Amino acid sequence: MFYFFFESRNNKDDPVVIWLTGGPGCGSELALFYENGPFHIANNLSLTWNDYGWDQASNILFVDQPTGTGFSYSSEESDIRHDETGISNDLYDFLQEFFKAHPEFVKNDFYITGESYAGHYVPALASRVNQGNKQNQGIHINLKGFAIGNGLTNPAIQYQAYPDFALDNGIITNAEYDNISKLIPGCEQAAKTCENQGGQSCATALYICQNIFSLILDYAGNINYYDIRKKCVGELCYDFGNVEEFLNQKKVKSALGVRDDLQYVLCSTTVHAAMLQDWMRNMEVGIPSLLEDGIKLLVYAGEEDLICNWLGNSRWAHAMEWSGQKAFGTSSTVKFVVDGVEAGSLNSYGPLSFLKVHGAGHMVPMDQPKVALQMLKSWMGGKLNASFY
């Protein structure tokens, strides 16, 4: 499994943070070079420092996962994963090996972060690490919290939020809203069948529910569904071509210890296809027990994102049944202020925090780098509420 590890620019005693990019099947280098890594890629393929890289506040790991993503490869087809059990076991094994190789970081606090399809990966890995710790498996990992950015976590709830978000933001008309809403009962039923039966019924549920999203895009025209303020350009609605060009240079592969014949592709179609039966699984179900164990969760979302929008994320966070559900539901919304400017709005109770980030789309650390770094620092330092007034 291929990874980058950057020691903190601040202090080696800072927490260890693992970042998981979504897709499923998109390499962690997407975040490393465009979001919260220490470097950005200039158009001439040189590297420039990112003043707001998360290595300013943590020792950060970027992992290409699941197997088959980025530079993580296997010659065995059986190593391609199809569900969160396989993925989280692989990541847990990776972390065990990482801490064996870097024992000086074992004592540090540990946080799991990621965005988009990592709304599946992050809670699954948090549960796996917590389970390993409780059963005294291998090296104890000092898990303190996990953060999901614009994630897909509880699809049944999140798909139903699409028409409401689209209408609220003027993407569709009232008549179009009524038309799209007719698809919701079928999606709801299909999602329930997936939860009960698994397997092919989950791929069917994805096909049925995806019609809601597709119809919105039909009505909306060429909208960037990761940032509704923009137009969609290219396959991922952005031009991330520099990262593929940079990583496929012979000298770069050589410096990274990567085989010369290994072609870097930003997002793997093989991994994406392998995960079709995983997509509609509800990953919220494992979170309450983590919260009850005092492991904190930050759900954050850029308000301009459609595909994993803040409304759907807020709804599943509020619907989640745990001992603090009522108190979280009645918590007052407060402002998140960075450098004297309101940067978002927060609800929190106990270990659970929900932050809506202003002026950001799907990739919060790319759109609001200073805010994202402050969010991470405040949350890990137990001072997120102190940043709000």
C-alpha atoms as one frame of an Amber mdcrd trajectory, in Angstrom:
protein
   0.000   0.000   0.000   1.544   3.294  -1.144   1.585   6.306   1.139   3.145
   9.695   1.789   4.055  10.685   5.350   4.927  14.242   6.309   6.166  15.118
   9.772   4.588  18.170  11.359   6.179  21.497  10.464   5.283  22.538  14.011
   6.130  19.739  16.469   6.695  15.978  16.178   4.421  15.559  19.217   1.477
  16.879  17.198  -1.256  14.311  16.472  -0.864  11.753  13.688  -3.620  12.293
  11.110  -4.510   9.880   8.326  -6.321  11.350   5.299  -8.496   9.151   3.078
  -9.611  10.427  -0.332 -12.923   9.158  -1.709 -13.987   8.188  -5.217 -14.152
   5.308  -4.500 -10.782   4.736  -6.148  -9.264   8.252  -6.248  -5.661   8.625
  -5.104  -4.735  10.524  -1.943  -2.505  12.763  -4.091  -5.659  14.654  -5.101
  -5.819  16.009  -1.551  -2.055  16.153  -1.095  -1.470  18.492  -4.041  -4.789
  20.371  -4.320  -6.122  20.504  -0.772  -4.352  20.012   2.546  -0.912  18.578
   1.781   2.322  20.533   2.247   2.684  21.233  -1.489   0.768  22.495  -4.490
   1.742  21.694  -8.093   2.416  24.753 -10.242   1.551  24.674 -13.950   5.219
  24.113 -14.820   5.024  20.984 -12.582   7.253  22.483  -9.892   6.168  22.222
  -6.247   5.252  25.226  -4.111   4.630  25.304  -0.366   1.057  25.282   0.890
   0.899  27.704   3.823  -2.260  25.967   5.057  -1.179  22.333   4.729  -2.416
  20.179   7.591   1.214  19.311   8.326   1.210  22.725  10.053  -0.702  21.056
  12.895  -0.195  17.295  12.475   2.045  14.487  11.294  -0.016  13.529   8.268
  -0.403  10.327   6.270  -1.880  10.242   2.772  -2.664   6.645   1.736  -3.627
   5.349  -1.700  -6.478   3.003  -0.820  -8.330   0.684  -1.390  -5.767  -1.541
  -3.167  -5.765  -0.682  -6.865  -5.950   3.062  -6.157  -3.099   5.405  -7.148
   0.263   3.682  -6.674  -1.177   0.934  -4.426  -1.206  -2.157  -6.606  -1.459
  -5.917  -6.432  -1.045  -8.655  -9.005  -3.740 -10.657  -7.194  -7.286  -9.879
  -8.280  -8.472 -11.150  -4.882  -6.823  -8.083  -3.270  -9.401  -5.761  -4.864
 -11.929  -5.034  -2.122 -15.706  -4.889  -2.416 -16.786  -3.762   1.056 -15.780
  -1.768   4.131 -14.795  -4.859   6.120 -12.021  -5.703   3.663 -10.955  -2.074
   3.290 -10.829  -1.305   7.021  -8.927  -4.527   7.757  -6.329  -3.595   5.121
  -5.998  -0.093   6.559  -5.723  -1.427  10.097  -2.934  -3.776   8.997  -1.268
  -0.843   7.230  -1.405   1.263  10.408   0.060  -1.567  12.468   2.999  -1.771
  10.057   3.345   2.015   9.965   3.600   2.297  13.749   6.052  -0.624  13.843
   8.251   1.296  11.410   7.745   4.608  13.266   7.457   3.680  16.968   8.205
   7.262  18.018   4.682   8.247  16.901   2.757   5.518  18.782   2.237   7.785
  21.815   0.750  10.617  19.725  -2.977  11.252  19.491  -4.430   9.719  16.318
  -7.190  11.091  14.088  -8.872   9.655  10.987 -10.012  12.183   8.358 -11.272
  12.151   4.791 -13.911  13.386   2.377 -16.566  12.275  -0.075 -16.671   8.443
  -0.283 -14.492   8.502   2.825 -17.842   9.033   4.551 -17.768   5.223   4.271
 -14.051   4.656   4.865 -13.584   6.913   7.897 -16.234   5.503  10.275 -15.396
   1.930   9.173 -11.710   2.436   9.994 -12.542   4.200  13.280 -14.638   1.181
  14.312 -11.873  -1.218  13.269  -9.196   0.664  15.232 -11.447   0.926  18.291
 -12.180  -2.810  18.091  -8.463  -3.617  17.776  -7.684  -1.465  20.810 -10.425
  -3.077  22.905  -9.239  -6.565  22.011  -5.567  -5.688  22.605  -4.661  -6.575
  19.020  -1.179  -5.480  18.026  -0.041  -1.939  18.730  -2.529   0.249  20.604
  -3.492   3.164  18.346  -4.288   6.303  20.327  -7.572   7.056  18.508  -9.109
  10.342  19.676 -11.469  11.252  16.878 -12.568  11.044  13.245 -13.722  13.693
  10.788 -15.884  13.350   7.680 -15.825  16.158   5.114 -18.699  16.368   2.613
 -19.074  12.621   3.003 -21.465   9.930   1.824 -22.351   8.180   5.089 -26.088
   7.442   5.229 -27.160   7.324   1.568 -30.888   6.707   2.196 -31.165  10.025
   4.040 -28.728  11.890   1.805 -30.369  10.969  -1.507 -33.689  12.249  -0.167
 -32.070  15.603   0.615 -31.033  16.248  -3.002 -34.303  17.806  -4.251 -34.618
  20.009  -1.130 -31.040  21.291  -1.460 -31.455  21.868  -5.211 -34.710  23.802
  -4.718 -33.341  25.859  -1.813 -30.390  26.898  -3.981 -32.403  27.738  -7.085
 -30.950  24.880  -9.136 -34.419  23.523  -9.968 -37.944  24.976 -10.169 -40.900
  24.006  -7.988 -42.381  21.977 -10.850 -39.075  20.128 -11.365 -38.894  19.544
  -7.615 -42.327  17.895  -7.655 -41.261  15.688 -10.545 -37.990  14.591  -8.873
 -39.721  13.962  -5.542 -41.782  11.193  -7.150 -38.575   9.126  -7.264 -37.961
   9.309  -3.510 -40.298   6.515  -2.284 -38.709   4.042  -4.715 -35.231   5.032
  -3.530 -36.273   4.732   0.107 -37.668   1.227  -0.443 -34.630   0.103  -2.440
 -32.275   1.383   0.273 -34.205  -0.601   2.897 -33.966  -3.758   0.778 -30.214
  -3.181   0.444 -29.841  -2.908   4.223 -31.807  -6.123   4.747 -30.505  -8.251
   1.893 -27.151  -6.765   0.820 -25.435  -8.023  -2.326 -26.964  -7.242  -5.693
 -29.931  -5.455  -4.071 -27.469  -2.704  -3.049 -26.267  -2.200  -6.626 -29.941
  -2.033  -7.661 -30.621   0.546  -4.932 -27.773   2.699  -6.231 -29.173   2.548
  -9.756 -32.649   3.545  -8.528 -31.525   6.312  -6.158 -28.979   7.747  -8.587
 -31.901   8.672 -10.854 -32.760  11.444  -8.356 -29.317  12.999  -8.748 -29.237
  12.458 -12.528 -32.593  14.168 -13.026 -31.436  17.206 -11.052 -28.370  17.444
 -13.304 -30.577  17.116 -16.393 -32.582  20.121 -15.212 -29.585  22.097 -13.966
 -27.498  21.886 -17.143 -23.721  22.135 -16.990 -23.425  22.738 -13.249 -20.370
  21.722 -11.242 -22.001  19.339  -8.784 -19.014  19.727  -6.440 -19.460  23.510
  -6.359 -22.759  24.925  -7.612 -21.167  28.363  -8.139 -19.151  26.941 -11.059
 -19.529  25.161 -14.387 -18.433  21.541 -14.819 -15.223  21.216 -16.849 -13.780
  17.780 -17.607 -14.409  14.365 -16.107 -14.199  15.402 -12.445 -15.620  18.918
 -13.093 -12.104  20.286 -12.413  -8.793  20.073 -14.238  -6.528  17.925 -12.063
  -4.328  16.890 -14.995  -1.136  18.273 -13.434  -1.059  15.605 -10.732  -1.100
  12.734 -13.255   1.524  14.430 -15.411   3.729  15.129 -12.378   3.525  11.643
 -10.857   4.084   9.845 -14.167   7.459  11.533 -14.679  10.275   8.998 -14.596
  12.345  11.067 -12.135   9.393  11.451  -9.748   8.616   7.714  -9.749  12.282
   6.992  -9.158  12.414   9.423  -6.215   9.282   7.837  -4.726  10.554   4.274
  -5.183   7.706   3.448  -7.571   8.129   0.934 -10.405   8.684   2.716 -13.714
   6.003   0.649 -15.494   3.324   1.607 -12.955   1.037   4.186 -14.537  -0.516
   6.700 -12.143  -4.235   7.262 -12.761  -5.993   9.750 -10.488  -9.183   7.688
 -10.155  -9.364   3.931 -10.748 -12.387   2.655 -12.689 -11.578  -0.885 -11.458
 -11.854   0.076  -7.783 -14.922   2.215  -8.472 -16.727  -0.686 -10.167 -15.697
  -3.118  -7.420 -17.460  -0.937  -4.805 -20.898  -0.736  -6.431 -22.508  -3.007
  -3.825 -20.961  -0.968  -0.999 -22.215   2.457  -2.101 -25.711   2.373  -0.567
 -24.641   0.791   2.727 -25.424   2.944   5.759 -22.119   3.592   7.564 -23.733
   5.689  10.297 -24.746   2.536  12.187 -21.265   2.013  13.649 -20.831   5.601
  14.823 -22.996   5.727  18.019 -20.854   3.159  19.839 -17.756   5.227  19.014
 -19.395   8.355  20.414 -20.402   6.453  23.572 -16.731   5.457  23.957 -15.838
   9.162  23.951 -14.273   9.171  20.487 -15.216  12.474  18.925 -16.677  13.041
  15.470 -16.571  16.163  13.342 -18.920  16.210  10.359 -18.123  19.235   8.202
 -19.459  20.304   4.817 -18.883  23.114   2.362 -22.259  24.750   1.728 -21.838
  25.043  -2.070 -21.489  21.279  -2.684 -24.409  19.431  -4.255 -23.203  15.815
  -4.454 -22.571  15.333  -0.697 -24.353  18.466   0.421 -24.472  19.931   3.920
 -28.243  19.416   4.193 -28.084  15.641   3.764 -25.107  15.441   6.117 -26.867
  17.530   8.731 -29.964  15.328   8.477 -28.167  12.036   9.061 -26.136  13.534
  11.918 -29.371  14.671  13.590 -31.207  11.389  12.870 -28.450   9.264  14.431
 -29.598   7.555  17.621 -27.183   7.889  20.546 -27.363   9.106  24.133 -26.736
  12.728  23.092 -29.144  12.797  20.155 -31.736  15.043  21.800 -29.181  17.459
  23.253 -27.378  17.665  19.915 -30.689  18.261  18.145 -31.582  21.165  20.425
 -28.077  22.659  20.534 -27.888  26.279  19.459 -26.195  27.121  16.175 -23.150
  29.296  16.727 -20.754  31.111  14.401 -17.324  29.777  13.520 -15.033  32.792
  13.327 -11.581  32.780  11.708  -9.497  35.980  11.888 -12.571  37.971  12.906
 -14.655  36.781   9.948 -17.618  34.407  10.150 -16.464  31.284   8.295 -19.206
  28.806   9.153 -21.913  27.695  11.556 -21.628  24.958  14.162 -23.840  22.663
  16.192 -22.236  20.486  18.819 -22.903  18.423  21.882 -20.395  16.223  23.685
 -18.226  14.350  21.176 -20.325  15.273  18.107 -19.832  18.452  16.067 -21.412
  19.528  12.776 -19.858  22.435  10.894 -21.272  24.057   7.769 -18.439  25.921
   6.033 -19.217  29.134   4.127 -17.792  29.773   0.671 -16.681  26.190   0.072
 -17.766  23.363  -2.176 -17.032  19.638  -1.918 -13.328  20.134  -1.203 -13.258
  22.433   1.812  -9.435  22.510   2.249  -9.072  23.548  -1.420 -11.744  26.254
  -1.343 -11.138  27.566   2.189  -7.613  26.445   3.157  -7.139  28.819   6.104
 -10.557  27.963   7.549  -9.953  24.208   7.104  -6.616  24.361   8.931  -8.123
  26.402  11.780 -11.016  23.930  11.978  -8.586  21.011  12.311  -6.467  22.763
  14.951  -9.475  23.838  17.025 -11.163  20.439  16.824  -8.085  18.385  17.694
  -7.240  20.816  20.483 -10.728  20.467  22.007 -11.361  24.149  21.365 -13.794
  24.067  18.462 -16.524  25.694  20.543 -14.088  28.323  21.776 -13.670  29.447
  18.158 -17.355  30.284  18.062 -19.143  33.200  19.621
